[in-house]
Amino acid sequence: MVALGVISLIIGVDTAIVNAVEKNVVIGFTASQTGKLNMEAMRQINGLQLWMEQVNAAGGVKLPDGTVVKFTAKFYDDESKKERVQELYTKLINQDKAEFLISPYSSGLADAAAVIAQQYNKIMITAGAASDSTYKKGYTLVFQTYTPASRYLTGAVDLLAQMDPKAKKIAIIHEKDKFSTDVVNALRTYAEGKGCQVALLEGYESGTTDFAPFINKIPAGVDAILGGGHYADTSTLARQLHEKGVKAKMVALLVAPPEPQFAELGEAALGVIGPSQWEPHTAAYNPASAKKLNVEWFGIGVPEFIKAYQQRFKEDPSYHSAGGYVAGLLLQKAILASGSTTTDKVKAALDAMDILTFYGRIKFDTQKMHGLQIAHDMIYSQWQRHSEGKLVKKLVWPEAFKTAEAILYRK
């Protein structure tokens, strides 16, 4: 395990706290412990839990008045159902006295929770929620950690052009939920602006398990297939594309490919590209990079996060894990910077924040779409074959993070 003294130094906790008044701050959220979003949601909660355990074990956060802040989590299972979220977040605030909120996983559930956060004057960090539209509603207390949905798959178009400048024909098959629809609407606009032809644009209902009707509509000669939704449906779509022998130079799908478990698809995973908020290979997120960017570095490094996560949960972290951890880290930083746990002061600190963390750069829009993430960028990973035959993830875009050249999906 990472030594306590080391953790104290790297997460900004004063270990010389003696005879201080301790304040317990409740962080409230819901988690899809059951339902279709279970995979992603539980990894997000693992990351948040790791942050909370570390900061509490290191002595908490010391405020200028001598108060020591420690954190307690209070959460409920939202069952991946939007109708449960508003009831539960109201309960978290009124009955459980949550002072800060973390969003549930997924844009649809987070959007439902945002209404309650604003109504009750509570700051909410949206982990695992990328939709841009939430930030068009005039909220002032909702802050996004993810790169917005409008930038999720646009990099895949740029990567395709690099792989083959003549590749212009694309097919889009996507889940008809809030997040995925936001992604593909922006993708279509961007692709057409780059001279691509969108030969197919088809949406499927959440919970779909048979993708044959959609795969059969893919026109011959398509260069790229893009879309998907969340883990369950996207991994099934990837498997069925392989089973049907679909040919394309690129397959880039949402959410599922970056998950370590995606490799269990075997040959069906080979060549599949996924946009990711964070990957273990992103070594460029470090104090030296922060210095070059002229921004503050805050928190633990990439290797420390990976090691601590693996030791705690006996699995490799995904970007959902990193997103959960950084949500807590941002609250910690805002409390330290403001010297307070009051909503108005912590909000002001979040508004002014521009930092680099193990997860990447974080800065929020405070003008047109308050709380929208404007500094964090997507990276693209691809499952490739290791020299020993094992499937491994490689970073293939953008250039700054690349660990390998992208390979064709299937000629």
N, C-alpha and C positions, 0 to 999 in steps of 0.2 A: 504493500500500500504506500501511497505518497505520504511522506512524513508530515506530521501535524504542523511542525514549524515551517516547512516549505509551503504547505497550503496557506498558512497564515500570511506569509510574505506575498504570495502570488495572487491572493484574492483580496488583499487590502484589509485584513483584520488585525487589530491591535491585540497582541497576546499579553500585554501588561495591564489587563483589565482587572482591577482589584477593588472589591467592595463597591461595585457599581450597582445601580438600580437596573434590574433586568425587565425588559418589556417583551412580552410575547405578541408577535404579529401573526394573525391568521391569514393565510393565502388560500383563497377558495377557487375551486374549479370543478368541472365535471369531466369525466373520462369515459370513453366508450369501452368499458370493460367487457361488454358484450355487443353483438351487432356487427355489421359489415365493416366498420372502421376500427375494429379491435386491434389489428396488427399495428397500424400506424399510431393509434392513440396510446397504446401501452408503452411503446418505445418513447413517445414524447414524455409520458409520466415518469418513466425510468430516469430520463435525463434531468427532469425537474427535481425528482427525489434525490438524485446524486448531489446536485447543487446544494439542496437544503441540508443534507447530512454533512456535507463538507463545511459549509459556513457556520453551522451550529457547533460542530465539533471543534472548529478553530476559535471558538469563543464569541461568535456573534459579530454584529456590526456596532462599533462604538460611535455614539453621537457626541457633539461638542459639549453638551450639558452633562455628560457622564453616563447617560442612559445606554445600556447595551441591548440591542435589538436581536432577538432570536425568532425563528420562524416555525410555524406549525401549519401543516397542510390539512385542509378539510375538503373532501370531495365526495361526489356521488357518481353512480353509473348512469349516464344519459341514454344508454342502450342504442347509441347511434341514431337517436330519434330527435328531430328538431322540436317536436311538441313537448318534450321533457325539459328542454334546456332552460326556458324562461322561468318555469316554476322552480327549478332547482337553484338557479342563480339568485332568484328572489329569496329563497330559503337560506342560501349561503350568507347573504347580506343581513337579513332581518333576524334569523335565528342563530346562525353560527358566528355572526359578527365579523365576517371576513373584511379586512381592511383593504386588501388588494386582490385582484382577480387575474387568473390566467384563463385564456379561452379554451374551450373544448377543441379537439382536433376536427378539422374540415371547415371550409369557408362558410357553408350553410349553417352549421351549428354555431360558429363564432359570430356570424351576423346576428343570429337570434340573441346571443348573450350580450352583444354590444348595446342593444337597446336598453337592457336592464342596467348595465354598468353606467351608462350615461344618465339614466333616470335617477339612480341612487348616488350619483356623484362619486363613483369608484373608478380608479384607474384599472384598465384591463390591458395586459400584454397579450396580443394574439399570436400564440405559437401554433404552427400547423394550419395557418389560414392565409391564403394568398390572394383571394379575390380583391380586385381594386374597388368594386362597387360599394363596399362597406364604408369606404373613406370619402364617398361622395355625398354622404348623408348629414354632414355637419357635426359629427361627433368631435369632441375635444379631449376625451380621456381614453381613447382607444389607440394603441400603438402597435404597429406591425413589425414582426421580426423577419418574416419571409420576404424574399423578392416577390413583387406583385405578379399576379397571374398573367398580366399583359406582357410580361417578359419571360415567361416560362419556357416556351418552345421556339421563340424567334431565333435563338442561337442555333437551333438545329437547321434552319434555313441557310444560315451563314456557313455552317459546317458542310452541308450538302454541296454548296457552291464551291467550297474548297476541294472537296473530294472529286467532284466532276462539274466543271463550269457549265456543261451542256444539260445537266440534270435539272429539269424545270417542271416536271409533271408530278403532282403530289395528290395523295388521297388522305382524307381526314375522317377518322371514325372515333367518336367520343361519347362519353357518358353525358347524359342530359341533366347534369346537376349544375349548381351555381359556379363552382370553381372551374370545372372542365369547360363549360360553355364560355366563360370569360377568357380562358386560355386560348381556345380555338378561334374565337372571334378576333382576337388580337393577332393570332397566328395567320389567319386568312388575309387580313389587311396587310400585314408585313410581307407575307409571301408574294402576294399579287403586286405589291410595290417593288419587289425585287425581280419582277418579270416571270414569276412562276404561274403555272396553270393549276388551279384547284379542280381536279377532275372528278372528285367525289367528296361530298360533305354530308356525313350521315351521323345522326345521334341515336344512342340506344338508351333504354330505360335503366335506371339503377337496379341492380340485382340480376341483370341479364347474364345467362350462363351459356347460351348457344349463340355464337357469333357467325355461324354459317351464312345466314341471310345477308349479313353486312359484308363478309369477306367475299362472297360470290358477286357482289356489286363492284368490286375493285376492278377498274378498267385495265386492260392489257397494256403493258409498257409503262406502268407507273414507276417513277424513280424512287419515291419515298412514301412510306405509310406512317402517319403521325396521329397522335391522339391518346385514347385511353381515358382513365378516370382515377380510380383508387386501387388499392392493392388487389383485392379479390377479383374484380372484373378485368383489370389490366393484365394480370398474370394469366388469366384464362384466355384472354384475347391473344396474348403472345404465344401460348401453347397451341392454340387452334390455327394461327397463322403458319406455324411450323408444320403442324400435322397436314395441312392442306397444300404444303409445298409452295406457298406464295413467294414469288420472286420480286425483289426490290433491292435497290442499292443501299437503302437506309430504312430501318424501322426505329422510330423514336417515340417512346411512350411515357406517360405520366406516372409518377409515384412509385410504381412497383419495381422497376429495374434497379434503382439504387439500393433497395433492401437486400441485405446479405442472403436472405431466404430465397430470393429470386433464382439463385444458382441451382436450386433444387429442381428447376425445370429441365436441367441438362441441356441437350442440344437445342431445345427451344429458346434457351436464353442466349445462345451464342450469337454475337453480333448486334444484340439489342442495345439501344442507346437510351439513357434516361437522364432528364434534367434533374439536377440535385442542388439543394441549398448548401450542402456541405459534404465533403468526403475526407476520409482519413489521410489522403495523400496531399491535402492542401497545406503543405509546410510553409508556404509563403505568408501565412497568417502568423506573424511573430513580431516581437518588439522592434526588430530592425526595419521591417516593412512599415510599421507605424511611424517610425522616425522619418522615413522617406516620404510618407504621406502627410507628415506634419500633424498627426493626430495622436491622441493618447492611447497607449496600450493598456488594457485592463483584463485581469483574470488569468486563468491557467492557460498553458500552451496546448497545442494539438496533441503532442505525445502524452502529456500528463492526463488530459481528458480521456484519451483512448485507454490508457493503462488503468485508470481508476474505474472507468465504466466496465471494462472487461473483468476486472477483479470483483466488482460488486454484482454484476448481472450474468457473468459467465457466457457472454455473447459479444460480438462486435457491435459497436454503435453504428446507427444509420443517421441520415440527416434529421430524421424525426427525433432521435435521441439528442442530437446536438441542439436542435431547436428548443426542446424542453429545458435543457440546461441553460441556454443563453437567455431564455425568458426570465428565469430567476436572477441570473447574473445582472441583467439590465435593471431590475428593481433594486438589487443591492447597490449598484453603482449610483443610481438616482438618489437613494437614501443617503449614501455617503456624501455625494456632491451637495445635496440640499441640507444635510445635517438634521433631517426631520423625517417623520413618517406622515405628515399631513398631506392631504391630496393636492392642494395648490402648490406647495413647495416641491413635491416630488414631480408633479406635472411640469413645472418650470425647468427642472433638471433634465427631464426627458426631452423637452422641447429643445434644449440647448446641447444635447448630447451629440457628439461626433467622435466615436472611438473605434479602435480595432480590437477584436477579440479572436479567440481560437476559431470562432465561427465565421469571421469576416468583419467587414466594416458595417457600422450601424449609424444611421442618421435618419431622422424623421422629417417629413414635409410639415411645415407649420403655416403654409400659405393656402394653396388651392385645395388640397386634400389632406387635411390635418391628420397626422399619425401614419400616413403612408410611408413605407420603407423606400428610401431613395438612394441608399449607398451600397446595399448588399447585392452582389451579382450571382447569377446562376453559373454552375459548372456542369459539364456533360460527361458522364461516364459510360463506358461500353464494356460488356462482357466479352472477353477474348480468351483464347486458349493459351495457357501457360506452356512453357517448353516441356514440362512434365505431363502435360495433358489435362491439368486441372483448370477449371474455369476461374478466371480472376477478373476483377474490375480494373480498368485502365481509364485514366482521364484523357479525353480526346479533344476537349474544347472548353474555354478559349486557349489561345496559344500560351498565355502566361502560366497556365496550370498543367499543360499537356505532359503526360507521362508516356504516351504512345500515339502512333498514327491510327486514325480510325480505319476499320476494315469494312468491306462490303458485307451487307447482311446476307444476301444470297444472289448470285449472278443469274 
